[in-house]
Amino acid sequence: MDNAEEAEVIVIGAGPAGLTAALYLARYRRDVLVLHDGKSRALRIPKTHNAPGFPEGIEGPELIARMTRHAAAFGARIEQAEVNGIERTADAFRLTLADGKSPDSRAVILASGIFLNQVDLPHEIHEQAIGAGVLRYCPVCDGYEHSGARIGVIGCDSDGAAEALFLRQYSDDITLMPLSHPELSAEQAREMAEAGIRVETGALDALEPRDDRMDVRLEGRDALLSYDVVYPALGCRPRAELAAQLGIGLEDEGCVPASAVKDSGVPGFFAAGDVVEGLDQISVAMGHGALAATRAHNWLRDQDHHSFQATD
């Protein structure tokens, strides 16, 4: 990439949101460049059954590969690069890349996603546990696949309580355990008891993934606890630093406001996918990508004083 390379629109991120935005922009005949660091959360999905049109399920890397080919087939340029900075100049956005290059674009769509707050396991073991299906982070994504299973939820606070209650519709064998210490209110403790959810009190000492289960060691307990699957409810870190650099106010959780899909408050800058406040799902990300791309396209037409706009 040349230092002065330009694009009409740069999309930051190549997950379902960013690649959908790139596809739509390319089909609007826009010059679109996708920059990504290869860390899309979708690449870590062993198999999802929540992607419409794939009733047999599809692996995350395969879905991203298909979406990449689709966008590229219509002219989107997709390059791996780490974006560290962004600024608004008089008539463009200037990005700063880790390699020192600084491409410009007239509009930007931020589709950078989130980082999960993970349990403390060596990377290789952690990824093997995900692949084996004994460690999961998204009950909405795959709670159904664990119907009737022994399920452990880590995070004995309001988030953990909510996740345990959600998973209760799939199994009557749910245990909530703390990462360090219980933080349940009296009302939440009552809800757990009424739902038949066990609550452990010992701090998490170790997780020991097996091929068919997750063994858990809690402080003060001699015996191992074993579950078919464990869901850490430890939250996430939205990758919203670039939005903050432009002065966009973030939500309490660190997400970009949902309104940024249509209007971020910074002309020409839009956001899509998990970095935006809302439901972190593939189908939502795709919808965000289509809408943000259409808004960007129409904004560019306004700047060029063209009357025809795509309907959104």
C-alpha positions in Angstrom: 0.0 0.0 0.0 1.4 3.4 -0.9 1.5 6.0 1.8 -0.8 8.3 -0.2 -3.2 5.7 -1.4 -6.8 6.9 -1.2 -10.2 5.3 -1.2 -13.7 6.7 -1.3 -14.5 4.6 1.7 -12.3 2.7 4.1 -13.9 -0.1 6.2 -12.0 -1.0 9.3 -12.6 -4.7 10.1 -13.3 -7.8 8.1 -15.9 -9.6 10.1 -19.6 -10.0 9.1 -20.3 -6.3 9.5 -17.2 -5.0 7.6 -17.5 -7.5 4.8 -21.2 -6.8 4.3 -20.5 -3.1 4.2 -17.7 -3.7 1.6 -20.0 -5.8 -0.6 -22.7 -3.1 -0.6 -20.3 -0.3 -1.3 -18.7 -2.2 -4.1 -22.1 -2.9 -5.6 -22.8 0.8 -5.3 -19.7 1.2 -7.5 -17.8 2.9 -4.7 -14.0 2.5 -4.4 -13.8 0.6 -1.1 -10.8 -0.6 0.9 -11.1 -3.0 3.8 -8.3 -2.9 6.4 -8.3 -5.6 9.0 -5.9 -7.1 11.5 -7.0 -10.7 11.2 -8.6 -10.7 14.6 -12.3 -11.0 13.7 -14.1 -12.8 16.5 -16.0 -14.7 13.8 -12.8 -16.5 12.8 -12.8 -18.3 16.2 -16.3 -19.8 15.8 -16.1 -23.6 15.5 -19.6 -23.7 14.0 -22.6 -21.4 14.2 -26.2 -22.4 13.6 -27.4 -18.7 13.9 -26.3 -17.6 10.4 -29.5 -17.6 8.3 -29.3 -19.9 5.3 -27.0 -22.5 6.9 -29.3 -24.9 8.7 -26.5 -27.5 8.9 -24.3 -24.8 10.5 -21.1 -23.2 9.2 -17.7 -22.7 10.6 -16.7 -19.1 11.3 -13.5 -19.2 9.1 -15.5 -20.6 6.2 -18.2 -17.9 6.6 -15.6 -15.2 6.6 -13.8 -16.8 3.6 -17.1 -16.8 1.6 -17.9 -13.3 2.5 -14.4 -12.1 1.6 -14.6 -13.8 -1.8 -18.1 -12.3 -2.3 -17.0 -8.7 -1.6 -13.8 -9.1 -3.6 -15.7 -10.4 -6.6 -17.4 -7.0 -6.9 -14.2 -5.0 -6.6 -13.6 -4.5 -2.9 -10.0 -4.4 -1.9 -9.2 -6.3 1.3 -5.8 -5.9 3.0 -4.4 -6.9 6.3 -3.2 -3.9 8.3 -3.4 -2.6 11.9 -5.1 0.8 12.2 -3.8 2.7 15.2 -5.1 6.2 14.6 -7.6 8.4 12.7 -8.1 12.1 12.3 -10.5 14.3 10.4 -8.8 16.6 8.0 -10.5 19.4 6.0 -12.0 17.1 3.4 -11.0 13.5 4.4 -10.1 11.0 7.1 -6.5 10.1 7.5 -5.7 6.8 9.1 -2.4 5.9 10.8 -1.3 2.3 10.3 1.1 0.3 12.4 3.6 0.2 9.5 3.7 4.0 9.4 1.5 4.4 6.3 -1.4 6.8 6.3 -4.1 6.2 3.7 -6.9 8.8 3.2 -10.6 8.2 2.5 -13.6 10.4 2.2 -15.7 8.2 4.5 -15.0 5.5 7.1 -17.0 2.6 8.5 -15.7 1.3 11.8 -16.5 -2.4 12.1 -13.7 -3.4 14.5 -15.7 -5.6 16.8 -14.9 -6.6 20.4 -12.3 -8.4 22.4 -13.7 -11.0 24.9 -12.6 -10.9 28.5 -11.4 -14.5 28.7 -10.6 -17.0 31.4 -7.0 -17.5 32.3 -5.8 -20.4 30.1 -2.8 -20.7 27.8 -3.8 -19.6 24.3 -3.5 -23.0 22.7 -5.4 -24.8 25.4 -8.1 -22.1 25.4 -8.7 -22.4 21.7 -8.7 -26.2 21.9 -11.4 -26.0 24.6 -13.5 -23.8 22.3 -13.0 -26.2 19.5 -14.0 -29.1 21.7 -17.2 -27.3 22.7 -16.5 -27.4 26.4 -15.8 -23.6 26.6 -18.3 -21.1 25.2 -18.7 -17.3 25.5 -22.1 -16.6 23.7 -25.2 -18.2 25.1 -27.4 -16.6 22.5 -25.2 -18.1 19.8 -25.1 -21.7 21.0 -27.1 -22.2 24.1 -29.5 -24.3 22.1 -26.7 -26.8 21.3 -26.3 -27.4 25.0 -29.9 -28.4 25.7 -30.0 -30.7 28.7 -26.3 -30.3 29.4 -24.5 -29.7 32.7 -23.7 -26.0 32.3 -21.4 -23.9 34.5 -21.4 -20.1 34.4 -18.4 -18.2 35.7 -19.1 -14.7 37.0 -21.3 -14.5 40.1 -22.5 -10.9 39.5 -25.4 -9.4 37.7 -24.1 -10.4 34.2 -23.5 -14.0 35.4 -26.9 -14.1 37.0 -28.6 -13.0 33.8 -26.6 -15.5 31.7 -27.5 -18.3 34.1 -31.2 -17.4 33.9 -31.0 -17.3 30.1 -29.3 -20.7 29.9 -31.9 -22.2 32.3 -34.4 -22.4 29.4 -32.1 -25.0 27.8 -31.1 -27.1 30.9 -32.2 -27.7 34.5 -28.6 -28.4 35.5 -27.0 -24.9 35.8 -24.4 -23.8 38.3 -23.2 -20.2 38.8 -19.8 -19.7 40.3 -17.7 -16.7 41.0 -14.4 -15.7 39.4 -13.2 -14.3 42.8 -16.1 -13.8 45.1 -20.0 -13.7 44.9 -21.5 -10.3 44.1 -25.2 -11.3 43.9 -27.8 -9.1 45.5 -30.4 -10.6 47.8 -32.9 -10.3 44.9 -30.6 -12.1 42.5 -29.8 -14.8 45.0 -33.6 -15.4 45.4 -34.0 -15.6 41.6 -31.3 -18.2 41.3 -32.9 -20.3 44.1 -36.4 -20.0 42.5 -35.0 -21.0 39.1 -33.1 -24.0 40.6 -29.7 -22.7 39.7 -26.9 -23.7 42.1 -24.6 -21.0 43.4 -21.1 -21.9 44.4 -19.1 -19.6 46.7 -15.4 -20.6 46.3 -13.2 -18.5 44.1 -12.1 -20.0 40.8 -8.8 -21.8 41.2 -8.3 -23.5 37.9 -10.0 -24.7 34.8 -9.0 -28.1 33.3 -10.4 -28.7 29.8 -11.0 -32.3 28.7 -12.2 -33.6 25.4 -15.7 -34.1 26.6 -16.0 -31.8 29.7 -14.6 -28.9 31.7 -13.3 -29.7 35.2 -13.3 -26.8 37.6 -11.3 -26.4 40.8 -12.7 -23.9 43.3 -10.9 -22.7 46.4 -11.9 -24.6 49.5 -13.2 -27.6 47.6 -11.3 -30.9 47.5 -13.5 -32.4 44.8 -13.5 -31.3 41.2 -16.7 -29.9 39.7 -17.4 -31.2 36.1 -19.5 -29.6 33.4 -20.3 -30.5 29.8 -19.7 -26.8 29.0 -18.6 -23.7 30.8 -19.7 -20.1 29.9 -17.6 -17.3 31.3 -19.8 -14.2 31.8 -16.9 -11.8 32.1 -18.0 -9.2 29.6 -16.0 -7.8 26.6 -14.0 -4.8 25.5 -15.4 -3.0 22.4 -12.6 -2.0 20.0 -13.9 1.6 19.9 -10.7 3.6 20.4 -10.8 5.0 16.9 -14.3 6.4 17.4 -13.1 8.0 20.7 -10.2 9.6 18.8 -12.7 11.5 16.7 -14.5 12.7 19.8 -17.5 10.4 19.7 -18.9 9.7 23.1 -19.0 6.1 24.0 -21.6 4.2 26.0 -20.9 3.1 29.6 -19.8 -0.3 28.4 -17.4 1.3 25.9 -19.5 0.7 22.8 -20.2 3.1 20.0 -23.7 4.4 20.3 -26.3 2.5 18.2 -27.1 5.8 16.3 -23.6 5.7 14.7 -24.8 3.1 12.2 -26.7 6.0 10.6 -25.2 9.1 12.1 -22.2 9.2 14.4 -22.2 12.9 14.8 -19.0 13.1 12.7 -19.9 13.6 9.1 -18.7 10.7 6.9 -18.0 8.3 9.8 -20.2 5.4 10.6 -20.0 2.2 12.7 -21.4 -1.3 12.4 -21.3 -4.7 14.1 -20.3 -5.7 17.6 -18.5 -2.4 18.3 -21.9 -0.8 18.3 -24.2 -1.0 21.3 -26.8 -3.8 20.8 -27.1 -7.6 20.2 -23.7 -9.1 19.2 -24.9 -11.5 16.5 -23.8 -12.2 12.9 -27.2 -11.3 11.4 -27.3 -8.0 13.3 -23.7 -7.2 12.1 -24.7 -7.9 8.5 -27.7 -5.6 8.8 -25.5 -2.9 10.3 -23.0 -3.3 7.5 -25.7 -2.9 4.8 -27.2 0.1 6.5 -23.9 1.9 7.3 -22.7 1.3 3.7 -25.9 2.8 2.3 -25.7 5.8 4.6 -22.1 6.3 3.6 -23.0 6.0 -0.1 -25.8 8.5 0.3 -23.6 10.9 2.3 -21.0 10.9 -0.5 -23.7 11.6 -3.1 -24.8 14.6 -1.0 -21.3 15.9 -0.9 -21.1 15.6 -4.7 -24.5 17.2 -5.1 -26.0 14.2 -6.8 -29.8 13.9 -6.4 -30.3 10.1 -6.6 -29.8 8.2 -3.4 -30.2 4.5 -2.5 -33.3 4.0 -0.4 -32.6 3.2 3.3 
